[in-house]
Amino acid sequence: MAIVVSGCMKEEGKYDNNPNTPSVVPPGLILPKLIQDVFYQGSPNELMYPQQYMVLWLMDDNNQLYNWGRSGLGEYDIIRQTEKLITEANRYEAKNYLALARFFRAYSFITMSLKVGDIPYSEAGKASDGIFAPAYDSQEAVFAGCLQELEEANEMLNAQNGELTGDILYGGNILKWKKLINSYRLRVLMHLSLKTGNQRLKVIDQFRSIYTNKEKYPIIESNGEMGALAFIDRPGNRYPTYGFNYLTTETRMCKTFTDLLKTNRDPRLFTLAEPMKDKPAGEFDSYDGIPANIAVTEMKKYEQQTSHIHKRYINNPVNEPYAMVTYADVELVLAEAAFRGWIATDPADHYYKGIRASCAADGVPASDVDDFVSSLPVKFDPAKALQQINTQRYIAYFMNSKYESYYNHRRTRVTGFNPSLNDNVPLGYPAYVIGPANKNNGRIPLRWMYSQNELDNNTTHVQEAIKAQYGEDEINKSMWLLKPE
């Protein structure tokens, strides 16, 4: 993505003798690339296959069939950039950049820990101090440390600490950054919903303190404030699947997703998918998907009776912002927290606000949204609250938020089993379909394995971490995060 920086801070440091290789860089020049790397998620369609939104058509894909392997842990590249931002922010005494650095660090470490479990944290990014094989920290320590960094980031961000130049996300708006950071923190705390008895983390107390003190901890309150990169119709700045015509030939919608929208008579279906061949748009019977986890040889029979992703994802160079934290998700997280009794507010109110925000972000006409929210299929039912809330989170994650849908499904696999499948398939919201071509013995993995780079270059520490957590590095092992306390 091409970056346009509106201005830069006055240079006060000294440069090397070679003007082409400066050793001192104003933090405003480092920030754009960092924002891009954090918020730009690659081709979002590739993340949709294992989360049962879309199906890779007539191809055998291990991620789609749950035979995945190692995580690359590329977020350590972001950590390295962040350390440079910290160095220059300290040099210029630019506290607002230090605050954003804490956010970028927390986001990167939590993203990696959600994938694999324990990771290097306290010693990570310290190659300049001679630490090339950092020790591993427990997942508990990682979450505790990152939550503290998010607290510090919110505290430090202040208009009196100077302007933010190079801010391609919010144009230097300090309040919007604070809202993003605190909203993201609420999501992290919901990831810890199985850890409410942990005295170190005090999950409920932290969540409640944010929600009840909006002056100190402002949160996202509209679609216009969500953490998302917007696009413009210029080379290098267009929506990431613009012009990807293979989406019309090599992918189809997944039946798990389309059936859910059809059952609820959800108008988002019409803005997210195309009708089947020779079928009229805007009618629920005109849309369908390929069942998840079926063999390539079985896919051909569905050729004429399945939908593609909506053409706007291919033909519109701007399309929609690329979101990492949405307003819809904030409201739905609040809905679950209210239902669990963490905060004293009406879960139904937040639930309906979340649905409305998601529909608006997906371009559903306001009149259709009104009719949908008042319809029986999505009427809030306290007896089904967790299922309803987290099903709506799943729908709202379409083509955004990386693997949050998978993580949330994993988190809700805590009790019971899906009787429509078999006794070995955990529940989770919504219920993922385990098809006949599943390559993981009829299971949805619980994690990724550690990266080959760690195995090659940090062998002793990673092997110690594997042994302590899992015994062996295997995708069906349960990490600390998923063990209730």
N, C-alpha and C positions, 0 to 999 in steps of 0.2 A: 504494500500500500504506500503510495506516495505521501510524504509527510510535508505539510506546510506549517512552518513555525512562525507565529505572528510577531514574535520578538524574542529577545534574549536578555539575560541579566548583564549588567555592566561587568566587564572582565576586570578582575582585580588580581588574579594570580599571575605567575610568571610562566613563560613557555620555554620549551627546549629551543636550542639554537636553530633547529630545523623547523621552519614554520609549517611544514606539511605534516608533521607528526607531533601535535601538541600533547603535553603531559597534563595539562590542566584544562578541563572542559566545564563550562557553566552547566549546572544541573538541568536547566531548561532545554539543553540540547540532547541530554540523555533520555529525558522523559518520554518523548514521542515513541521511540522504538520499544521502550518498556511497556507502554500502554498497548501498543500494537500486539506485542507478543503475549500479553496477558489476556487480552480480550478477543483476539483473532484466533479462531478455533480450528483452522484448516477447513477442509470440505465437510460441511456438517452432515451431508448425506451418509458418509461413511460411519458416523456415530449412530445412525438411525437403525442399522441392521440388527445388532445384538439387543437393542431396546424395543424391537418388534413394532417399529413404525413403518419400516420399509423392508423389502426383500430384494436381494441381489438376484437378478433374473437369470436363470439357466447357468448359474455358476456355483461352484462349491467353495464356500467361504467359511473358514474356521471360526471367525468371530461370530458370524451369523448362526453357526451350529454349535457354539459354546465349547469349542476346543481351542480356546485361546491360550497364549503362552506368556511371554515376558513383557513387562512394561518397559518402555524406554526411559522413563523418568526424566524427560527433557526439561522439566521445570527447573532443574539445577542450572540450566543456561540462564534462566530468568534470575536466579539467585546471584549468579556471577555479575550480571548487569546491575542488579540492585546494590550489590556491594560497592560498585563504582559510583552509583548515585549517592550512596551514603557518604563516601569519601569526599565527593565534590560538594555535597550539601553541607557537610561539616566545614569544609574549607571556606565556603561562602556564608556560613552561619545562616543557612536557609532552612528553617525548621519545618516549613510546610512540605518540602521535598523529603525530609526525614520521615515525616508522617506517612507520606505515600509509600516510601520504601518499606515501612513496617507493614503496610497493607499488602504490598506485592509479595513480601516474604511470607506472611501468614497464608495468603492465598496459595502460593506455590507449594509450601510445605504440606498444607492440609490436602491439596490436590494429590500429591504423591502418596501421602499416608493413607488416604482413602483407597488407593489402588492396591497397596502391598502390605501395609501395617507399619512396623517400626522402620524408621529411616534415620540417617544422619541429620541432626538438627543443630545442636549446640556447637558442634565443630564444623558444620558445613560452610562452604564459601570462604575458608580460611587458608587457602593455598599460599597467600602472601605471608602468612605466619608460619609457613613450613608444614602445614597439616595437609598431606596429600591422601591420606587414608583415614577419613574421619570416623570416629566411633558412632555407633547407632544409639539413638534415644528411643525409649519406649513410646508407643503410640499415645499413651496417656500423657507423657511429658511433652510430646509434640503439640497435642491439642491444648494443654494447659499453657504452654509458652506462646502459642499463636493467638489464643484468646487474650492473653495479656498484651501482646503486640497490637492487637486490634483496639484494645482499650486505650493504649498509649497513642495510637494513631488518631483516634477521635479527640483525645485530650489536646494533642499538639496542634491539630489543624485550627488555624485562626487567621482571620484576615489581617490582623496586626503583625503577623509573622512574614509578611511580604506576599507579593503576587506569585501565581503559578504561570510561568510561560511554558510553551511547548505542550500545553494540555489539549490534546486532540479529542478528549472525551467530553469534558464539561466546559471547555473554554475558560478555565481558571476559576470556576465557581466553587468556592470553598464549601458552602453549605451542601451542595449536591454530592461532593466527595464524602462529607461526613454522613450523609444519608445512605450512600452506597456502603460505606464501611460498616455502619451499624446494622444495616439490613443483612449484609453478608454474615455478620456475627450471629444474628438470629438464626440464619440457616445452619451455621456450624453448630450452634447449640441444639438445634433439632436433630442434627446427625447424632447427637449424644443422648437421645431420648431413652436409651436403655441404661444410661449411666446416672440416673437421678439420685442414686444412693451414694455416689462418689463424693466424699467430703472434700477432696482436693479441688474438684471442678465446680461444685455447687451450681449445677446446670440451671435449676429452676430459679435460684436467686439471681443469677446473672441475667437470665431472660427477662425476669420480672423487672429488674432495675432498669433495663433498657426501655421496656415498653411503658413504664410508669413515669419516666422522666424524659419527655420528648424535647424539652429545652436543652438538656445536656446531650441526649442521644436522639437526634432527629433521624427519622427513617423515611424511606421512599414512600411517597403518597400519590403518585400518578405515573402513567406510562411515560410521560416526558422526562421523568427523573431516573428511569432505570439505567443500570450499567450496561450500555450497549454501544457498539461502534456503528455509526451511520455511514451510508455510502453515497457517493456521487457518481455521475456518469462520466468518468474520466478513466483512461487506462491506468490500471493499478489500484483504482479506488472503487471498483464495481463489486456487486454482490458476488460472493465466492463461487456460486454455481451458475452464474450468468454465462450463457453460451455453452453450457455442458449438455450438449444434445444427447449424450449417452444416457442421461437420466430418462429419456423417452424410450430407450431401447433396452437398457441393461438393468433397470430397476422397476419395481412395482410397489404399490402400497401393500402393507401387511394386513392380513385379515384381523389380527388381534386389535389393531387400531381402528380400522374401518368399521368393524362390527360394534365396537364400543360406541362410536359416534352415531351409528345408525340406530342402535338400541335406545340411546338417549335422545334421538331426534335432534342432534347437535348441529347447528348451522355452520360451525367451523369446518365441517367436512367439505363444504362447497368452496371454501377459500384455501384449503390445504391439498385437495386432490382434484383430479379430472374425472369426469364421468367415463364409464366404459364405452367402448366403441359403439357408435350409432345410438347412444342413449342420451336423453335430454339432461342438461345440467340443472341443478337445483332440485332434484327429486332423489330421495334417499335410496330408492331401489336402483338408481343408476350407478351406484358406487359399490365396489367390493375390492377385496384384497386376496393375496395368496396366503394360504395357511403357513404359519411359522414352522421351521424345522422339517420341511419336506424335502425329499430327494430331488436332485436336479432333473432326473428322468420323469418325475411326476409334475414338474412345473408347466410343461408344455400344454397340458390339458386346460390350464387356466388362462391361456393367452388372450382369448376373446372376452373373458368375463372378469377382468381385473382393471383397476384404475392406476394411472400414473400420478406422480406428484403434480401439483398444480403448475400450470405453465408459467406463472409469474416467477417461480424460482429459477426458470431458465431464460425467459424472455425479458424480464425487467432488470435493467442494470443496477437499479437502486433497491428495489423490492422492500425489505424491512431491515431495521437495525439488527445487528448480530449481538444477541443479548447474553450476558453472563449472570446477571441478577435482574429479574423482572419484578414489576409491581405486582403482577398476578401471584407470583410465588411468595412475595412478602405477605400478602393477605392470607394466602392459604396456610402458610406457616403459622401465622397468628391464629387462624381458625383452629388448627390442631392444638396449639398451646392453650387456647381458651377451653377447648373441649377437655383437655387433660387437667384443667384447673390450675395451670401455671399462672394465668393472668385472669383478672376479673372483668371479662367482657363477653359479648354474645358471639359464640362461634359461628352461628348462622349468618350474622352480619358480615363477618370477614369472609366466609365461604362464598356468599353471593358477590361480594366485591371482587374476589379473586376471579370468579367466572366472568364477570363483566369486563374486568381488565384484560383478561386473555382474549376474549372475543373481540374487543376493540382493537387490540394489537394485531389480531389476525384479519382485520378489515371486515368484520361482520357488521352489516347495517344496524343502527341503534334500535330500530323497531323490531328486528329479528331477535336481538339480544333480549329485549323486554319480554317478548313472547317465550323465549327459551328459559329464562331465569324463573318465570312464573309457572313453568310446565311441571307436571307430575314426575317425570323421570329424574329430574335433578332436585326436587324439593328436599330440603334438608331434613334428615331423619336421624335423631340422636342415637338410635339403635344401630345405625350404619355409618356413623359420622366419620370414623377413621377411613373406612373404605371410600366413602364419597369424597372426602377432602383429598386423599392421596391419589385417587383416580383423576381428579381435576388437576392435580399437580402434574401427573403423567401427560395429560392432554396438553397442558400449557407449555411443556418442555419440547414440543415438536420443533425441530430444527434450531434449538438453542440450548445453552447451558451444559454443553458437553455431555458427561455421563451422569448428571444429577438424577435423571429418571431411573437409571439402573441402581444408583446408590440408594435412592428412596425406596425402590422396590425391595432391595436387599434388606434395608432397615426394618421394613414391615413384615419380613418373614420371621416372625417370632413365635407364634402359636398356631396350632391347627394345620390342617392340610386340605388341599383342594379335592373334594370327593369326585369331581368330574374327571380327574386325571388318575392318580394312583397315590398310595400311601407314602411314596417317597418324594412327592413334589410339595414343597412348602407353599404356603398361601401367598402372601405378598400382594401389594396393590399397584396396578391391577394384576390379576393372575396371568403370568406369562404362560404361553402354550408350549408344552413339551411335545414336539412332533417326532415322527418315526426316524428322522435323519439326525437327531441330536447325537453329537459325538462325545458327550460327557456322561454316558450311562444314565441318560434321562434326568440330568441335573442342570441347574443354572449355577455357574461358578460363583464363588464368594469373593474372589480376589484375582489379581494377576500375580505371576511369579516375578522375582527380582530380575533386574536388567542384567544382560550379559556383561555390560561394562563394569558393573559392581562386582560381579563374580570374577572378572579378570583382574581388576585393579584394586579392589578393597576386599580381597578374599576372606581374610580372617574375620573381619568384623561382620560381613554379611552372613557368613556361615554360622557365626555365633548367634546372630539375630534370628536366623531361620530355625535353628535348633531350639532356642528359647521359646519361640512363639508356636511353631508348628511341628517340629520334629523333622519335617521334610518340606521342601518348597513345592507346594501343590495347590492347584487353583480352587479346590473345594474345602480348604482349611478355613476355620473361622478365626478372624482376628479379634483382638481385645475389644474393639468398638462394638462388636455384635454379641458380647457376653453380658447379660443383664447383671446389674448390681444396684 
